[in-house]
Amino acid sequence: MTGDIRNCQVMVMLTYATPGGHAFIDPRLYLPAAWTDDRARCREAGGDGR
């Protein structure tokens, strides 16, 4: 533990893989409810608040 605050992003997605290759399906950026519930913060960050 460093004692400081770290920022990161979490992406949730389904991955399809075959011997011929792979693909990411339906990626979604996870945002905590504390962020999405703050409509002003979402507008300022350029998010739609969902």
PyMOL Python script that loads the backbone (N, CA, C, O; Angstrom):
from pymol import cmd

cmd.read_pdbstr("""\
ATOM      1  N   MET A   1       0.847  -1.177   0.000  1.00  0.00           N
ATOM      2  CA  MET A   1       0.000   0.000   0.000  1.00  0.00           C
ATOM      3  C   MET A   1       0.886   1.232   0.000  1.00  0.00           C
ATOM      4  O   MET A   1       1.827   1.345   0.786  1.00  0.00           O
ATOM      5  N   THR A   2       0.563   2.154  -0.903  1.00  0.00           N
ATOM      6  CA  THR A   2       1.400   3.343  -1.036  1.00  0.00           C
ATOM      7  C   THR A   2       0.912   4.520  -0.204  1.00  0.00           C
ATOM      8  O   THR A   2       1.671   5.455   0.051  1.00  0.00           O
ATOM      9  N   GLY A   3      -0.366   4.480   0.228  1.00  0.00           N
ATOM     10  CA  GLY A   3      -0.896   5.582   1.004  1.00  0.00           C
ATOM     11  C   GLY A   3      -1.421   6.724   0.154  1.00  0.00           C
ATOM     12  O   GLY A   3      -1.955   7.694   0.692  1.00  0.00           O
ATOM     13  N   ASP A   4      -1.280   6.632  -1.175  1.00  0.00           N
ATOM     14  CA  ASP A   4      -1.811   7.668  -2.041  1.00  0.00           C
ATOM     15  C   ASP A   4      -3.002   7.123  -2.829  1.00  0.00           C
ATOM     16  O   ASP A   4      -3.300   5.930  -2.774  1.00  0.00           O
ATOM     17  N   ILE A   5      -3.673   8.000  -3.555  1.00  0.00           N
ATOM     18  CA  ILE A   5      -4.857   7.616  -4.323  1.00  0.00           C
ATOM     19  C   ILE A   5      -4.436   7.312  -5.753  1.00  0.00           C
ATOM     20  O   ILE A   5      -3.726   8.092  -6.388  1.00  0.00           O
ATOM     21  N   ARG A   6      -4.884   6.171  -6.245  1.00  0.00           N
ATOM     22  CA  ARG A   6      -4.584   5.757  -7.612  1.00  0.00           C
ATOM     23  C   ARG A   6      -5.866   5.809  -8.441  1.00  0.00           C
ATOM     24  O   ARG A   6      -6.930   5.423  -7.959  1.00  0.00           O
ATOM     25  N   ASN A   7      -5.774   6.272  -9.655  1.00  0.00           N
ATOM     26  CA  ASN A   7      -6.898   6.271 -10.578  1.00  0.00           C
ATOM     27  C   ASN A   7      -6.696   5.162 -11.590  1.00  0.00           C
ATOM     28  O   ASN A   7      -5.575   4.911 -12.032  1.00  0.00           O
ATOM     29  N   CYS A   8      -7.774   4.504 -11.954  1.00  0.00           N
ATOM     30  CA  CYS A   8      -7.685   3.461 -12.964  1.00  0.00           C
ATOM     31  C   CYS A   8      -9.036   3.314 -13.639  1.00  0.00           C
ATOM     32  O   CYS A   8     -10.033   3.877 -13.187  1.00  0.00           O
ATOM     33  N   GLN A   9      -9.063   2.561 -14.712  1.00  0.00           N
ATOM     34  CA  GLN A   9     -10.298   2.238 -15.407  1.00  0.00           C
ATOM     35  C   GLN A   9     -10.451   0.733 -15.432  1.00  0.00           C
ATOM     36  O   GLN A   9      -9.465   0.002 -15.523  1.00  0.00           O
ATOM     37  N   VAL A  10     -11.687   0.270 -15.350  1.00  0.00           N
ATOM     38  CA  VAL A  10     -11.976  -1.156 -15.415  1.00  0.00           C
ATOM     39  C   VAL A  10     -12.898  -1.378 -16.607  1.00  0.00           C
ATOM     40  O   VAL A  10     -13.944  -0.739 -16.721  1.00  0.00           O
ATOM     41  N   MET A  11     -12.505  -2.281 -17.489  1.00  0.00           N
ATOM     42  CA  MET A  11     -13.308  -2.607 -18.659  1.00  0.00           C
ATOM     43  C   MET A  11     -13.820  -4.033 -18.503  1.00  0.00           C
ATOM     44  O   MET A  11     -13.046  -4.960 -18.266  1.00  0.00           O
ATOM     45  N   VAL A  12     -15.118  -4.195 -18.637  1.00  0.00           N
ATOM     46  CA  VAL A  12     -15.735  -5.512 -18.579  1.00  0.00           C
ATOM     47  C   VAL A  12     -16.103  -5.895 -20.004  1.00  0.00           C
ATOM     48  O   VAL A  12     -16.748  -5.114 -20.704  1.00  0.00           O
ATOM     49  N   MET A  13     -15.700  -7.098 -20.449  1.00  0.00           N
ATOM     50  CA  MET A  13     -16.038  -7.504 -21.808  1.00  0.00           C
ATOM     51  C   MET A  13     -16.077  -9.017 -21.933  1.00  0.00           C
ATOM     52  O   MET A  13     -15.497  -9.746 -21.128  1.00  0.00           O
ATOM     53  N   LEU A  14     -16.763  -9.454 -22.944  1.00  0.00           N
ATOM     54  CA  LEU A  14     -16.807 -10.860 -23.293  1.00  0.00           C
ATOM     55  C   LEU A  14     -15.793 -11.064 -24.413  1.00  0.00           C
ATOM     56  O   LEU A  14     -15.742 -10.271 -25.353  1.00  0.00           O
ATOM     57  N   THR A  15     -14.988 -12.117 -24.322  1.00  0.00           N
ATOM     58  CA  THR A  15     -14.001 -12.407 -25.355  1.00  0.00           C
ATOM     59  C   THR A  15     -14.341 -13.732 -26.027  1.00  0.00           C
ATOM     60  O   THR A  15     -14.565 -14.742 -25.361  1.00  0.00           O
ATOM     61  N   TYR A  16     -14.375 -13.710 -27.352  1.00  0.00           N
ATOM     62  CA  TYR A  16     -14.632 -14.908 -28.147  1.00  0.00           C
ATOM     63  C   TYR A  16     -13.293 -15.364 -28.707  1.00  0.00           C
ATOM     64  O   TYR A  16     -12.601 -14.586 -29.363  1.00  0.00           O
ATOM     65  N   ALA A  17     -12.921 -16.608 -28.458  1.00  0.00           N
ATOM     66  CA  ALA A  17     -11.627 -17.106 -28.919  1.00  0.00           C
ATOM     67  C   ALA A  17     -11.781 -18.445 -29.627  1.00  0.00           C
ATOM     68  O   ALA A  17     -12.506 -19.329 -29.168  1.00  0.00           O
ATOM     69  N   THR A  18     -11.091 -18.578 -30.749  1.00  0.00           N
ATOM     70  CA  THR A  18     -11.031 -19.827 -31.506  1.00  0.00           C
ATOM     71  C   THR A  18      -9.579 -20.044 -31.908  1.00  0.00           C
ATOM     72  O   THR A  18      -8.761 -19.140 -31.738  1.00  0.00           O
ATOM     73  N   PRO A  19      -9.240 -21.203 -32.431  1.00  0.00           N
ATOM     74  CA  PRO A  19      -7.868 -21.407 -32.909  1.00  0.00           C
ATOM     75  C   PRO A  19      -7.483 -20.411 -34.016  1.00  0.00           C
ATOM     76  O   PRO A  19      -6.299 -20.142 -34.219  1.00  0.00           O
ATOM     77  N   GLY A  20      -8.478 -19.865 -34.730  1.00  0.00           N
ATOM     78  CA  GLY A  20      -8.196 -18.924 -35.810  1.00  0.00           C
ATOM     79  C   GLY A  20      -8.051 -17.477 -35.372  1.00  0.00           C
ATOM     80  O   GLY A  20      -7.640 -16.637 -36.173  1.00  0.00           O
ATOM     81  N   GLY A  21      -8.375 -17.162 -34.133  1.00  0.00           N
ATOM     82  CA  GLY A  21      -8.263 -15.784 -33.661  1.00  0.00           C
ATOM     83  C   GLY A  21      -9.198 -15.512 -32.500  1.00  0.00           C
ATOM     84  O   GLY A  21      -9.823 -16.422 -31.957  1.00  0.00           O
ATOM     85  N   HIS A  22      -9.284 -14.244 -32.128  1.00  0.00           N
ATOM     86  CA  HIS A  22     -10.143 -13.858 -31.010  1.00  0.00           C
ATOM     87  C   HIS A  22     -10.760 -12.491 -31.279  1.00  0.00           C
ATOM     88  O   HIS A  22     -10.283 -11.740 -32.130  1.00  0.00           O
ATOM     89  N   ALA A  23     -11.817 -12.179 -30.553  1.00  0.00           N
ATOM     90  CA  ALA A  23     -12.487 -10.888 -30.687  1.00  0.00           C
ATOM     91  C   ALA A  23     -13.066 -10.480 -29.340  1.00  0.00           C
ATOM     92  O   ALA A  23     -13.530 -11.319 -28.567  1.00  0.00           O
ATOM     93  N   PHE A  24     -13.029  -9.171 -29.072  1.00  0.00           N
ATOM     94  CA  PHE A  24     -13.673  -8.628 -27.882  1.00  0.00           C
ATOM     95  C   PHE A  24     -15.108  -8.294 -28.252  1.00  0.00           C
ATOM     96  O   PHE A  24     -15.346  -7.617 -29.252  1.00  0.00           O
ATOM     97  N   ILE A  25     -16.066  -8.758 -27.465  1.00  0.00           N
ATOM     98  CA  ILE A  25     -17.481  -8.573 -27.752  1.00  0.00           C
ATOM     99  C   ILE A  25     -18.123  -7.749 -26.640  1.00  0.00           C
ATOM    100  O   ILE A  25     -17.981  -8.065 -25.459  1.00  0.00           O
ATOM    101  N   ASP A  26     -18.821  -6.703 -27.027  1.00  0.00           N
ATOM    102  CA  ASP A  26     -19.605  -5.885 -26.104  1.00  0.00           C
ATOM    103  C   ASP A  26     -18.799  -5.330 -24.922  1.00  0.00           C
ATOM    104  O   ASP A  26     -19.153  -5.584 -23.771  1.00  0.00           O
ATOM    105  N   PRO A  27     -17.720  -4.576 -25.188  1.00  0.00           N
ATOM    106  CA  PRO A  27     -16.969  -3.986 -24.079  1.00  0.00           C
ATOM    107  C   PRO A  27     -17.767  -2.884 -23.383  1.00  0.00           C
ATOM    108  O   PRO A  27     -18.476  -2.119 -24.036  1.00  0.00           O
ATOM    109  N   ARG A  28     -17.650  -2.807 -22.076  1.00  0.00           N
ATOM    110  CA  ARG A  28     -18.329  -1.781 -21.276  1.00  0.00           C
ATOM    111  C   ARG A  28     -17.358  -1.228 -20.240  1.00  0.00           C
ATOM    112  O   ARG A  28     -16.681  -1.986 -19.546  1.00  0.00           O
ATOM    113  N   LEU A  29     -17.293   0.077 -20.142  1.00  0.00           N
ATOM    114  CA  LEU A  29     -16.482   0.717 -19.114  1.00  0.00           C
ATOM    115  C   LEU A  29     -17.273   0.724 -17.816  1.00  0.00           C
ATOM    116  O   LEU A  29     -18.402   1.213 -17.778  1.00  0.00           O
ATOM    117  N   TYR A  30     -16.685   0.183 -16.749  1.00  0.00           N
ATOM    118  CA  TYR A  30     -17.345   0.162 -15.440  1.00  0.00           C
ATOM    119  C   TYR A  30     -17.076   1.477 -14.725  1.00  0.00           C
ATOM    120  O   TYR A  30     -15.928   1.904 -14.601  1.00  0.00           O
ATOM    121  N   LEU A  31     -18.133   2.108 -14.260  1.00  0.00           N
ATOM    122  CA  LEU A  31     -18.022   3.312 -13.442  1.00  0.00           C
ATOM    123  C   LEU A  31     -18.783   3.074 -12.142  1.00  0.00           C
ATOM    124  O   LEU A  31     -19.921   2.607 -12.173  1.00  0.00           O
ATOM    125  N   PRO A  32     -18.178   3.385 -11.013  1.00  0.00           N
ATOM    126  CA  PRO A  32     -18.860   3.197  -9.726  1.00  0.00           C
ATOM    127  C   PRO A  32     -20.123   4.055  -9.632  1.00  0.00           C
ATOM    128  O   PRO A  32     -20.189   5.141 -10.208  1.00  0.00           O
ATOM    129  N   ALA A  33     -21.110   3.565  -8.909  1.00  0.00           N
ATOM    130  CA  ALA A  33     -22.366   4.293  -8.739  1.00  0.00           C
ATOM    131  C   ALA A  33     -22.137   5.675  -8.136  1.00  0.00           C
ATOM    132  O   ALA A  33     -22.864   6.617  -8.451  1.00  0.00           O
ATOM    133  N   ALA A  34     -21.134   5.802  -7.274  1.00  0.00           N
ATOM    134  CA  ALA A  34     -20.849   7.113  -6.664  1.00  0.00           C
ATOM    135  C   ALA A  34     -20.493   8.141  -7.737  1.00  0.00           C
ATOM    136  O   ALA A  34     -20.713   9.336  -7.538  1.00  0.00           O
ATOM    137  N   TRP A  35     -19.955   7.703  -8.853  1.00  0.00           N
ATOM    138  CA  TRP A  35     -19.627   8.614  -9.955  1.00  0.00           C
ATOM    139  C   TRP A  35     -20.853   8.881 -10.817  1.00  0.00           C
ATOM    140  O   TRP A  35     -21.152  10.030 -11.140  1.00  0.00           O
ATOM    141  N   THR A  36     -21.568   7.805 -11.192  1.00  0.00           N
ATOM    142  CA  THR A  36     -22.690   7.977 -12.111  1.00  0.00           C
ATOM    143  C   THR A  36     -23.895   8.633 -11.453  1.00  0.00           C
ATOM    144  O   THR A  36     -24.733   9.207 -12.149  1.00  0.00           O
ATOM    145  N   ASP A  37     -24.004   8.564 -10.133  1.00  0.00           N
ATOM    146  CA  ASP A  37     -25.097   9.227  -9.423  1.00  0.00           C
ATOM    147  C   ASP A  37     -24.902  10.735  -9.341  1.00  0.00           C
ATOM    148  O   ASP A  37     -25.849  11.466  -9.050  1.00  0.00           O
ATOM    149  N   ASP A  38     -23.687  11.205  -9.592  1.00  0.00           N
ATOM    150  CA  ASP A  38     -23.367  12.630  -9.553  1.00  0.00           C
ATOM    151  C   ASP A  38     -23.459  13.181 -10.979  1.00  0.00           C
ATOM    152  O   ASP A  38     -22.477  13.169 -11.721  1.00  0.00           O
ATOM    153  N   ARG A  39     -24.655  13.667 -11.355  1.00  0.00           N
ATOM    154  CA  ARG A  39     -24.901  14.105 -12.734  1.00  0.00           C
ATOM    155  C   ARG A  39     -23.966  15.241 -13.158  1.00  0.00           C
ATOM    156  O   ARG A  39     -23.508  15.268 -14.300  1.00  0.00           O
ATOM    157  N   ALA A  40     -23.678  16.174 -12.251  1.00  0.00           N
ATOM    158  CA  ALA A  40     -22.783  17.285 -12.587  1.00  0.00           C
ATOM    159  C   ALA A  40     -21.384  16.763 -12.910  1.00  0.00           C
ATOM    160  O   ALA A  40     -20.740  17.238 -13.845  1.00  0.00           O
ATOM    161  N   ARG A  41     -20.926  15.797 -12.142  1.00  0.00           N
ATOM    162  CA  ARG A  41     -19.599  15.208 -12.384  1.00  0.00           C
ATOM    163  C   ARG A  41     -19.558  14.517 -13.746  1.00  0.00           C
ATOM    164  O   ARG A  41     -18.568  14.621 -14.470  1.00  0.00           O
ATOM    165  N   CYS A  42     -20.634  13.815 -14.091  1.00  0.00           N
ATOM    166  CA  CYS A  42     -20.703  13.127 -15.384  1.00  0.00           C
ATOM    167  C   CYS A  42     -20.667  14.124 -16.533  1.00  0.00           C
ATOM    168  O   CYS A  42     -19.945  13.923 -17.510  1.00  0.00           O
ATOM    169  N   ARG A  43     -21.449  15.207 -16.420  1.00  0.00           N
ATOM    170  CA  ARG A  43     -21.463  16.225 -17.474  1.00  0.00           C
ATOM    171  C   ARG A  43     -20.084  16.845 -17.641  1.00  0.00           C
ATOM    172  O   ARG A  43     -19.611  17.031 -18.762  1.00  0.00           O
ATOM    173  N   GLU A  44     -19.443  17.164 -16.524  1.00  0.00           N
ATOM    174  CA  GLU A  44     -18.114  17.786 -16.568  1.00  0.00           C
ATOM    175  C   GLU A  44     -17.077  16.858 -17.209  1.00  0.00           C
ATOM    176  O   GLU A  44     -16.175  17.314 -17.911  1.00  0.00           O
ATOM    177  N   ALA A  45     -17.216  15.554 -16.959  1.00  0.00           N
ATOM    178  CA  ALA A  45     -16.267  14.580 -17.500  1.00  0.00           C
ATOM    179  C   ALA A  45     -16.608  14.154 -18.930  1.00  0.00           C
ATOM    180  O   ALA A  45     -15.829  13.458 -19.581  1.00  0.00           O
ATOM    181  N   GLY A  46     -17.786  14.582 -19.410  1.00  0.00           N
ATOM    182  CA  GLY A  46     -18.180  14.209 -20.761  1.00  0.00           C
ATOM    183  C   GLY A  46     -18.905  12.880 -20.835  1.00  0.00           C
ATOM    184  O   GLY A  46     -19.061  12.320 -21.920  1.00  0.00           O
ATOM    185  N   GLY A  47     -19.358  12.359 -19.677  1.00  0.00           N
ATOM    186  CA  GLY A  47     -20.109  11.107 -19.651  1.00  0.00           C
ATOM    187  C   GLY A  47     -21.597  11.385 -19.704  1.00  0.00           C
ATOM    188  O   GLY A  47     -22.032  12.515 -19.480  1.00  0.00           O
ATOM    189  N   ASP A  48     -22.373  10.366 -19.997  1.00  0.00           N
ATOM    190  CA  ASP A  48     -23.809  10.572 -20.083  1.00  0.00           C
ATOM    191  C   ASP A  48     -24.541  10.226 -18.785  1.00  0.00           C
ATOM    192  O   ASP A  48     -25.760  10.378 -18.706  1.00  0.00           O
ATOM    193  N   GLY A  49     -23.820   9.771 -17.781  1.00  0.00           N
ATOM    194  CA  GLY A  49     -24.436   9.545 -16.486  1.00  0.00           C
ATOM    195  C   GLY A  49     -25.141   8.232 -16.313  1.00  0.00           C
ATOM    196  O   GLY A  49     -25.868   8.044 -15.337  1.00  0.00           O
ATOM    197  N   ARG A  50     -24.941   7.301 -17.249  1.00  0.00           N
ATOM    198  CA  ARG A  50     -25.556   5.990 -17.097  1.00  0.00           C
ATOM    199  C   ARG A  50     -24.615   5.039 -16.438  1.00  0.00           C
ATOM    200  O   ARG A  50     -24.961   3.877 -16.225  1.00  0.00           O
TER     201      ARG A  50
END
""", "prot")
cmd.dss("prot")
cmd.show_as("cartoon", "prot")
cmd.util.cbc("prot")
cmd.orient("prot")
